[in-house]
Amino acid sequence: MNKARLVGLIMIVIAIVLYFAFENDGNDFLMGFFGGGGLALLFSGRFSRKSKAN
């Protein structure tokens, strides 16, 4: 498992923990940020796009 996918998995776990740990509405932004970013990293497997101009 590469580093980007590992970071994505950790971000998703953080989002799930935030969902169950806190009960306020300000938490929704962080859950969305960590969940969406983690899901994107988990699927793509890289932090940035590779340029084709090499």
All heavy atoms as TSV, in Angstrom:
chain	resi	resn	atom	element	x	y	z
A	1	MET	N	N	0.864	-1.179	0.000
A	1	MET	CA	C	0.000	0.000	0.000
A	1	MET	C	C	0.906	1.236	0.000
A	1	MET	O	O	1.781	1.361	0.846
A	1	MET	CB	C	-0.901	-0.015	1.234
A	1	MET	CG	C	-1.860	1.133	1.270
A	1	MET	SD	S	-3.000	1.086	2.660
A	1	MET	CE	C	-4.166	-0.122	2.105
A	2	ASN	N	N	0.683	2.138	-0.947
A	2	ASN	CA	C	1.534	3.322	-1.003
A	2	ASN	C	C	1.100	4.375	0.013
A	2	ASN	O	O	0.073	4.254	0.664
A	2	ASN	CB	C	1.599	3.891	-2.420
A	2	ASN	CG	C	0.266	4.373	-2.919
A	2	ASN	OD1	O	-0.683	4.460	-2.170
A	2	ASN	ND2	N	0.203	4.705	-4.188
A	3	LYS	N	N	1.922	5.413	0.144
A	3	LYS	CA	C	1.701	6.411	1.196
A	3	LYS	C	C	0.409	7.188	1.002
A	3	LYS	O	O	-0.276	7.509	1.967
A	3	LYS	CB	C	2.879	7.374	1.246
A	3	LYS	CG	C	4.137	6.751	1.745
A	3	LYS	CD	C	5.273	7.752	1.748
A	3	LYS	CE	C	6.564	7.076	2.138
A	3	LYS	NZ	N	7.695	8.010	2.101
A	4	ALA	N	N	0.055	7.505	-0.234
A	4	ALA	CA	C	-1.157	8.283	-0.487
A	4	ALA	C	C	-2.403	7.497	-0.082
A	4	ALA	O	O	-3.327	8.054	0.513
A	4	ALA	CB	C	-1.235	8.676	-1.951
A	5	ARG	N	N	-2.433	6.233	-0.390
A	5	ARG	CA	C	-3.593	5.417	-0.002
A	5	ARG	C	C	-3.665	5.221	1.502
A	5	ARG	O	O	-4.749	5.198	2.084
A	5	ARG	CB	C	-3.541	4.074	-0.722
A	5	ARG	CG	C	-3.843	4.239	-2.186
A	5	ARG	CD	C	-4.264	2.946	-2.818
A	5	ARG	NE	N	-4.795	3.234	-4.135
A	5	ARG	CZ	C	-4.320	2.711	-5.248
A	5	ARG	NH1	N	-3.317	1.865	-5.203
A	5	ARG	NH2	N	-4.855	3.028	-6.416
A	6	LEU	N	N	-2.517	5.122	2.143
A	6	LEU	CA	C	-2.492	5.002	3.593
A	6	LEU	C	C	-2.998	6.285	4.249
A	6	LEU	O	O	-3.797	6.235	5.196
A	6	LEU	CB	C	-1.075	4.683	4.071
A	6	LEU	CG	C	-0.904	4.408	5.547
A	6	LEU	CD1	C	-1.696	3.171	5.948
A	6	LEU	CD2	C	0.558	4.222	5.861
A	7	VAL	N	N	-2.587	7.438	3.749
A	7	VAL	CA	C	-3.069	8.714	4.270
A	7	VAL	C	C	-4.574	8.839	4.036
A	7	VAL	O	O	-5.309	9.312	4.904
A	7	VAL	CB	C	-2.298	9.889	3.633
A	7	VAL	CG1	C	-2.944	11.214	3.953
A	7	VAL	CG2	C	-0.857	9.876	4.089
A	8	GLY	N	N	-5.053	8.409	2.875
A	8	GLY	CA	C	-6.484	8.432	2.590
A	8	GLY	C	C	-7.274	7.569	3.546
A	8	GLY	O	O	-8.345	7.969	4.028
A	9	LEU	N	N	-6.766	6.403	3.850
A	9	LEU	CA	C	-7.440	5.511	4.796
A	9	LEU	C	C	-7.467	6.118	6.194
A	9	LEU	O	O	-8.491	6.067	6.885
A	9	LEU	CB	C	-6.739	4.156	4.813
A	9	LEU	CG	C	-7.391	3.056	5.625
A	9	LEU	CD1	C	-8.759	2.727	5.055
A	9	LEU	CD2	C	-6.517	1.830	5.624
A	10	ILE	N	N	-6.377	6.747	6.596
A	10	ILE	CA	C	-6.332	7.397	7.904
A	10	ILE	C	C	-7.315	8.559	7.962
A	10	ILE	O	O	-7.996	8.762	8.972
A	10	ILE	CB	C	-4.889	7.851	8.218
A	10	ILE	CG1	C	-4.013	6.630	8.469
A	10	ILE	CG2	C	-4.852	8.791	9.411
A	10	ILE	CD1	C	-2.539	6.919	8.555
A	11	MET	N	N	-7.431	9.319	6.867
A	11	MET	CA	C	-8.376	10.439	6.838
A	11	MET	C	C	-9.815	9.952	6.954
A	11	MET	O	O	-10.642	10.582	7.621
A	11	MET	CB	C	-8.188	11.258	5.561
A	11	MET	CG	C	-6.921	12.083	5.568
A	11	MET	SD	S	-6.630	12.939	4.023
A	11	MET	CE	C	-7.909	14.179	4.084
A	12	ILE	N	N	-10.133	8.845	6.332
A	12	ILE	CA	C	-11.487	8.292	6.436
A	12	ILE	C	C	-11.765	7.823	7.862
A	12	ILE	O	O	-12.861	8.034	8.401
A	12	ILE	CB	C	-11.686	7.157	5.413
A	12	ILE	CG1	C	-11.720	7.750	4.006
A	12	ILE	CG2	C	-12.955	6.377	5.687
A	12	ILE	CD1	C	-11.765	6.732	2.917
A	13	VAL	N	N	-10.791	7.208	8.495
A	13	VAL	CA	C	-10.960	6.769	9.890
A	13	VAL	C	C	-11.170	7.977	10.798
A	13	VAL	O	O	-12.024	7.951	11.694
A	13	VAL	CB	C	-9.748	5.921	10.336
A	13	VAL	CG1	C	-9.761	5.691	11.832
A	13	VAL	CG2	C	-9.729	4.601	9.595
A	14	ILE	N	N	-10.423	9.062	10.561
A	14	ILE	CA	C	-10.604	10.281	11.354
A	14	ILE	C	C	-12.012	10.831	11.166
A	14	ILE	O	O	-12.659	11.264	12.127
A	14	ILE	CB	C	-9.537	11.325	10.992
A	14	ILE	CG1	C	-8.178	10.886	11.512
A	14	ILE	CG2	C	-9.891	12.697	11.560
A	14	ILE	CD1	C	-7.031	11.747	11.039
A	15	ALA	N	N	-12.530	10.812	9.946
A	15	ALA	CA	C	-13.883	11.299	9.687
A	15	ALA	C	C	-14.918	10.465	10.433
A	15	ALA	O	O	-15.880	11.006	10.992
A	15	ALA	CB	C	-14.167	11.286	8.189
A	16	ILE	N	N	-14.739	9.162	10.470
A	16	ILE	CA	C	-15.682	8.293	11.175
A	16	ILE	C	C	-15.621	8.530	12.678
A	16	ILE	O	O	-16.650	8.587	13.353
A	16	ILE	CB	C	-15.404	6.813	10.828
A	16	ILE	CG1	C	-15.750	6.557	9.362
A	16	ILE	CG2	C	-16.181	5.876	11.735
A	16	ILE	CD1	C	-15.295	5.218	8.844
A	17	VAL	N	N	-14.412	8.709	13.208
A	17	VAL	CA	C	-14.261	8.981	14.640
A	17	VAL	C	C	-14.900	10.321	14.989
A	17	VAL	O	O	-15.570	10.452	16.022
A	17	VAL	CB	C	-12.768	8.945	15.042
A	17	VAL	CG1	C	-12.550	9.516	16.422
A	17	VAL	CG2	C	-12.253	7.522	14.969
A	18	LEU	N	N	-14.717	11.329	14.144
A	18	LEU	CA	C	-15.346	12.627	14.390
A	18	LEU	C	C	-16.865	12.527	14.395
A	18	LEU	O	O	-17.536	13.220	15.161
A	18	LEU	CB	C	-14.914	13.640	13.332
A	18	LEU	CG	C	-13.521	14.226	13.463
A	18	LEU	CD1	C	-13.221	15.103	12.256
A	18	LEU	CD2	C	-13.391	15.018	14.736
A	19	TYR	N	N	-17.407	11.674	13.546
A	19	TYR	CA	C	-18.861	11.507	13.472
A	19	TYR	C	C	-19.417	10.966	14.788
A	19	TYR	O	O	-20.448	11.421	15.264
A	19	TYR	CB	C	-19.211	10.573	12.319
A	19	TYR	CG	C	-20.687	10.300	12.208
A	19	TYR	CD1	C	-21.550	11.268	11.731
A	19	TYR	CD2	C	-21.217	9.073	12.584
A	19	TYR	CE1	C	-22.907	11.027	11.627
A	19	TYR	CE2	C	-22.564	8.816	12.486
A	19	TYR	CZ	C	-23.403	9.800	12.010
A	19	TYR	OH	O	-24.743	9.553	11.915
A	20	PHE	N	N	-18.727	10.008	15.373
A	20	PHE	CA	C	-19.236	9.384	16.589
A	20	PHE	C	C	-18.795	10.090	17.866
A	20	PHE	O	O	-19.406	9.904	18.913
A	20	PHE	CB	C	-18.820	7.915	16.649
A	20	PHE	CG	C	-19.547	7.062	15.651
A	20	PHE	CD1	C	-18.867	6.461	14.610
A	20	PHE	CD2	C	-20.911	6.876	15.742
A	20	PHE	CE1	C	-19.532	5.681	13.678
A	20	PHE	CE2	C	-21.597	6.104	14.825
A	20	PHE	CZ	C	-20.897	5.507	13.785
A	21	ALA	N	N	-17.739	10.893	17.809
A	21	ALA	CA	C	-17.200	11.497	19.020
A	21	ALA	C	C	-17.892	12.806	19.392
A	21	ALA	O	O	-18.037	13.108	20.575
A	21	ALA	CB	C	-15.707	11.730	18.871
A	22	PHE	N	N	-18.292	13.600	18.410
A	22	PHE	CA	C	-18.837	14.921	18.682
A	22	PHE	C	C	-20.262	15.032	18.170
A	22	PHE	O	O	-20.636	14.388	17.209
A	22	PHE	CB	C	-17.975	16.002	18.032
A	22	PHE	CG	C	-16.552	16.001	18.529
A	22	PHE	CD1	C	-15.527	15.545	17.729
A	22	PHE	CD2	C	-16.258	16.444	19.798
A	22	PHE	CE1	C	-14.228	15.536	18.178
A	22	PHE	CE2	C	-14.956	16.440	20.269
A	22	PHE	CZ	C	-13.935	15.983	19.447
A	23	GLU	N	N	-21.039	15.904	18.788
A	23	GLU	CA	C	-22.461	16.037	18.461
A	23	GLU	C	C	-22.834	17.459	18.043
A	23	GLU	O	O	-23.936	17.903	18.298
A	23	GLU	CB	C	-23.314	15.633	19.672
A	23	GLU	CG	C	-23.236	14.183	20.036
A	23	GLU	CD	C	-24.004	13.291	19.089
A	23	GLU	OE1	O	-24.969	13.773	18.470
A	23	GLU	OE2	O	-23.612	12.127	18.952
A	24	ASN	N	N	-21.935	18.209	17.427
A	24	ASN	CA	C	-22.296	19.570	17.042
A	24	ASN	C	C	-22.286	19.727	15.529
A	24	ASN	O	O	-21.772	18.893	14.790
A	24	ASN	CB	C	-21.360	20.593	17.703
A	24	ASN	CG	C	-19.922	20.363	17.352
A	24	ASN	OD1	O	-19.601	19.505	16.567
A	24	ASN	ND2	N	-19.057	21.146	17.957
A	25	ASP	N	N	-22.863	20.844	15.034
A	25	ASP	CA	C	-22.993	21.049	13.599
A	25	ASP	C	C	-21.722	21.570	12.944
A	25	ASP	O	O	-21.552	21.457	11.750
A	25	ASP	CB	C	-24.137	22.029	13.310
A	25	ASP	CG	C	-25.484	21.413	13.618
A	25	ASP	OD1	O	-25.587	20.182	13.530
A	25	ASP	OD2	O	-26.419	22.168	13.941
A	26	GLY	N	N	-20.825	22.172	13.705
A	26	GLY	CA	C	-19.581	22.661	13.140
A	26	GLY	C	C	-18.645	21.540	12.733
A	26	GLY	O	O	-17.678	21.749	12.019
A	27	ASN	N	N	-18.954	20.369	13.157
A	27	ASN	CA	C	-18.144	19.194	12.878
A	27	ASN	C	C	-18.368	18.654	11.467
A	27	ASN	O	O	-17.535	17.923	10.944
A	27	ASN	CB	C	-18.494	18.129	13.908
A	27	ASN	CG	C	-17.371	17.216	14.200
A	27	ASN	OD1	O	-16.234	17.518	13.919
A	27	ASN	ND2	N	-17.707	16.087	14.769
A	28	ASP	N	N	-19.470	19.017	10.843
A	28	ASP	CA	C	-19.813	18.478	9.529
A	28	ASP	C	C	-18.801	18.869	8.460
A	28	ASP	O	O	-18.514	18.082	7.560
A	28	ASP	CB	C	-21.200	18.943	9.109
A	28	ASP	CG	C	-22.282	18.356	9.989
A	28	ASP	OD1	O	-22.033	17.301	10.597
A	28	ASP	OD2	O	-23.365	18.966	10.077
A	29	PHE	N	N	-18.259	20.078	8.549
A	29	PHE	CA	C	-17.269	20.509	7.569
A	29	PHE	C	C	-16.016	19.643	7.645
A	29	PHE	O	O	-15.497	19.192	6.621
A	29	PHE	CB	C	-16.897	21.980	7.785
A	29	PHE	CG	C	-15.794	22.450	6.889
A	29	PHE	CD1	C	-16.039	22.697	5.559
A	29	PHE	CD2	C	-14.517	22.611	7.387
A	29	PHE	CE1	C	-15.020	23.109	4.729
A	29	PHE	CE2	C	-13.494	23.022	6.565
A	29	PHE	CZ	C	-13.745	23.278	5.227
A	30	LEU	N	N	-15.537	19.399	8.853
A	30	LEU	CA	C	-14.335	18.572	9.009
A	30	LEU	C	C	-14.583	17.130	8.570
A	30	LEU	O	O	-13.724	16.509	7.950
A	30	LEU	CB	C	-13.856	18.598	10.457
A	30	LEU	CG	C	-13.173	19.870	10.906
A	30	LEU	CD1	C	-12.844	19.794	12.387
A	30	LEU	CD2	C	-11.925	20.115	10.102
A	31	MET	N	N	-15.758	16.605	8.886
A	31	MET	CA	C	-16.073	15.248	8.452
A	31	MET	C	C	-16.112	15.160	6.933
A	31	MET	O	O	-15.595	14.207	6.344
A	31	MET	CB	C	-17.417	14.796	9.030
A	31	MET	CG	C	-17.357	14.528	10.495
A	31	MET	SD	S	-18.882	13.911	11.242
A	31	MET	CE	C	-20.151	14.296	10.118
A	32	GLY	N	N	-16.687	16.162	6.279
A	32	GLY	CA	C	-16.725	16.178	4.825
A	32	GLY	C	C	-15.359	16.339	4.209
A	32	GLY	O	O	-15.034	15.711	3.193
A	33	PHE	N	N	-14.542	17.197	4.819
A	33	PHE	CA	C	-13.192	17.423	4.306
A	33	PHE	C	C	-12.350	16.159	4.408
A	33	PHE	O	O	-11.727	15.727	3.433
A	33	PHE	CB	C	-12.529	18.572	5.076
A	33	PHE	CG	C	-11.127	18.855	4.651
A	33	PHE	CD1	C	-10.874	19.514	3.465
A	33	PHE	CD2	C	-10.070	18.450	5.441
A	33	PHE	CE1	C	-9.578	19.777	3.068
A	33	PHE	CE2	C	-8.770	18.705	5.057
A	33	PHE	CZ	C	-8.529	19.372	3.863
A	34	PHE	N	N	-12.324	15.559	5.589
A	34	PHE	CA	C	-11.522	14.355	5.776
A	34	PHE	C	C	-12.086	13.170	4.990
A	34	PHE	O	O	-11.339	12.389	4.408
A	34	PHE	CB	C	-11.423	13.985	7.253
A	34	PHE	CG	C	-10.452	14.832	8.018
A	34	PHE	CD1	C	-10.862	15.571	9.106
A	34	PHE	CD2	C	-9.131	14.881	7.661
A	34	PHE	CE1	C	-9.968	16.336	9.827
A	34	PHE	CE2	C	-8.223	15.650	8.368
A	34	PHE	CZ	C	-8.645	16.378	9.450
A	35	GLY	N	N	-13.402	13.025	4.978
A	35	GLY	CA	C	-14.006	11.910	4.251
A	35	GLY	C	C	-13.819	12.024	2.752
A	35	GLY	O	O	-13.428	11.065	2.080
A	36	GLY	N	N	-14.072	13.206	2.196
A	36	GLY	CA	C	-13.917	13.401	0.753
A	36	GLY	C	C	-12.479	13.348	0.305
A	36	GLY	O	O	-12.150	12.728	-0.713
A	37	GLY	N	N	-11.603	14.004	1.058
A	37	GLY	CA	C	-10.183	13.960	0.708
A	37	GLY	C	C	-9.602	12.567	0.837
A	37	GLY	O	O	-8.810	12.122	0.007
A	38	GLY	N	N	-10.010	11.871	1.881
A	38	GLY	CA	C	-9.528	10.507	2.073
A	38	GLY	C	C	-10.017	9.565	1.001
A	38	GLY	O	O	-9.274	8.704	0.521
A	39	LEU	N	N	-11.252	9.748	0.582
A	39	LEU	CA	C	-11.801	8.908	-0.476
A	39	LEU	C	C	-11.098	9.167	-1.806
A	39	LEU	O	O	-10.785	8.230	-2.547
A	39	LEU	CB	C	-13.304	9.165	-0.606
A	39	LEU	CG	C	-14.129	8.140	-1.348
A	39	LEU	CD1	C	-14.050	6.797	-0.636
A	39	LEU	CD2	C	-15.551	8.595	-1.453
A	40	ALA	N	N	-10.821	10.424	-2.098
A	40	ALA	CA	C	-10.107	10.765	-3.336
A	40	ALA	C	C	-8.692	10.186	-3.324
A	40	ALA	O	O	-8.224	9.647	-4.339
A	40	ALA	CB	C	-10.062	12.274	-3.511
A	41	LEU	N	N	-8.002	10.287	-2.202
A	41	LEU	CA	C	-6.658	9.719	-2.110
A	41	LEU	C	C	-6.685	8.198	-2.175
A	41	LEU	O	O	-5.792	7.581	-2.758
A	41	LEU	CB	C	-5.978	10.161	-0.819
A	41	LEU	CG	C	-5.429	11.568	-0.791
A	41	LEU	CD1	C	-4.886	11.886	0.595
A	41	LEU	CD2	C	-4.345	11.741	-1.818
A	42	LEU	N	N	-7.696	7.611	-1.584
A	42	LEU	CA	C	-7.797	6.154	-1.593
A	42	LEU	C	C	-8.014	5.631	-3.016
A	42	LEU	O	O	-7.437	4.619	-3.401
A	42	LEU	CB	C	-8.947	5.720	-0.681
A	42	LEU	CG	C	-8.942	4.305	-0.164
A	42	LEU	CD1	C	-7.711	4.037	0.678
A	42	LEU	CD2	C	-10.182	4.063	0.663
A	43	PHE	N	N	-8.798	6.332	-3.808
A	43	PHE	CA	C	-9.056	5.901	-5.184
A	43	PHE	C	C	-7.909	6.227	-6.130
A	43	PHE	O	O	-7.524	5.417	-6.952
A	43	PHE	CB	C	-10.334	6.520	-5.728
A	43	PHE	CG	C	-11.590	5.865	-5.217
A	43	PHE	CD1	C	-12.744	6.596	-5.065
A	43	PHE	CD2	C	-11.622	4.531	-4.879
A	43	PHE	CE1	C	-13.896	6.011	-4.593
A	43	PHE	CE2	C	-12.762	3.931	-4.400
A	43	PHE	CZ	C	-13.917	4.682	-4.261
A	44	SER	N	N	-7.376	7.446	-6.018
A	44	SER	CA	C	-6.356	7.857	-6.982
A	44	SER	C	C	-4.997	7.239	-6.665
A	44	SER	O	O	-4.266	6.870	-7.583
A	44	SER	CB	C	-6.239	9.373	-7.027
A	44	SER	OG	O	-5.668	9.865	-5.846
A	45	GLY	N	N	-4.616	7.194	-5.405
A	45	GLY	CA	C	-3.348	6.607	-5.039
A	45	GLY	C	C	-2.167	7.530	-5.215
A	45	GLY	O	O	-1.027	7.109	-5.138
A	46	ARG	N	N	-2.407	8.812	-5.484
A	46	ARG	CA	C	-1.308	9.771	-5.593
A	46	ARG	C	C	-1.770	11.128	-5.095
A	46	ARG	O	O	-2.945	11.432	-5.073
A	46	ARG	CB	C	-0.767	9.850	-7.002
A	46	ARG	CG	C	-1.782	10.263	-8.048
A	46	ARG	CD	C	-1.126	10.337	-9.389
A	46	ARG	NE	N	-1.420	9.139	-10.155
A	46	ARG	CZ	C	-1.776	9.161	-11.418
A	46	ARG	NH1	N	-1.838	10.287	-12.060
A	46	ARG	NH2	N	-2.036	8.047	-12.047
A	47	PHE	N	N	-0.803	11.948	-4.702
A	47	PHE	CA	C	-1.104	13.247	-4.129
A	47	PHE	C	C	-1.373	14.312	-5.189
A	47	PHE	O	O	-2.115	15.238	-4.958
A	47	PHE	CB	C	0.038	13.716	-3.228
A	47	PHE	CG	C	0.099	12.945	-1.941
A	47	PHE	CD1	C	1.137	12.084	-1.700
A	47	PHE	CD2	C	-0.872	13.096	-0.972
A	47	PHE	CE1	C	1.209	11.375	-0.525
A	47	PHE	CE2	C	-0.811	12.396	0.206
A	47	PHE	CZ	C	0.239	11.527	0.425
A	48	SER	N	N	-0.738	14.222	-6.333
A	48	SER	CA	C	-0.944	15.214	-7.376
A	48	SER	C	C	-0.930	14.548	-8.744
A	48	SER	O	O	-0.510	13.396	-8.885
A	48	SER	CB	C	0.139	16.302	-7.316
A	48	SER	OG	O	1.388	15.720	-7.589
A	49	ARG	N	N	-1.338	15.312	-9.726
A	49	ARG	CA	C	-1.340	14.789	-11.086
A	49	ARG	C	C	0.088	14.752	-11.619
A	49	ARG	O	O	0.899	15.608	-11.355
A	49	ARG	CB	C	-2.172	15.668	-12.004
A	49	ARG	CG	C	-3.629	15.638	-11.665
A	49	ARG	CD	C	-4.362	16.482	-12.647
A	49	ARG	NE	N	-5.780	16.472	-12.329
A	49	ARG	CZ	C	-6.667	17.216	-12.938
A	49	ARG	NH1	N	-6.302	18.021	-13.885
A	49	ARG	NH2	N	-7.933	17.152	-12.579
A	50	LYS	N	N	0.361	13.766	-12.423
A	50	LYS	CA	C	1.666	13.700	-13.080
A	50	LYS	C	C	1.589	14.469	-14.390
A	50	LYS	O	O	0.647	14.298	-15.159
A	50	LYS	CB	C	2.053	12.252	-13.352
A	50	LYS	CG	C	2.347	11.456	-12.103
A	50	LYS	CD	C	2.806	10.070	-12.454
A	50	LYS	CE	C	3.123	9.285	-11.213
A	50	LYS	NZ	N	3.546	7.920	-11.520
A	51	SER	N	N	2.564	15.290	-14.649
A	51	SER	CA	C	2.566	16.044	-15.894
A	51	SER	C	C	3.067	15.169	-17.036
A	51	SER	O	O	3.934	14.317	-16.860
A	51	SER	CB	C	3.440	17.290	-15.761
A	51	SER	OG	O	4.775	16.901	-15.558
A	52	LYS	N	N	2.522	15.394	-18.204
A	52	LYS	CA	C	2.908	14.616	-19.378
A	52	LYS	C	C	3.965	15.337	-20.217
A	52	LYS	O	O	4.278	14.923	-21.302
A	52	LYS	CB	C	1.684	14.333	-20.234
A	52	LYS	CG	C	0.682	13.438	-19.530
A	52	LYS	CD	C	-0.485	13.131	-20.425
A	52	LYS	CE	C	-1.470	12.233	-19.713
A	52	LYS	NZ	N	-2.636	11.922	-20.537
A	53	ALA	N	N	4.516	16.434	-19.678
A	53	ALA	CA	C	5.475	17.232	-20.433
A	53	ALA	C	C	6.911	16.771	-20.185
A	53	ALA	O	O	7.846	17.501	-20.470
A	53	ALA	CB	C	5.324	18.698	-20.038
A	54	ASN	N	N	7.122	15.590	-19.660
A	54	ASN	CA	C	8.485	15.119	-19.384
A	54	ASN	C	C	9.206	14.844	-20.625
A	54	ASN	O	O	9.372	14.286	-21.430
A	54	ASN	CB	C	8.470	13.878	-18.485
A	54	ASN	CG	C	8.075	14.275	-17.065
A	54	ASN	OD1	O	8.305	15.401	-16.658
A	54	ASN	ND2	N	7.507	13.331	-16.366
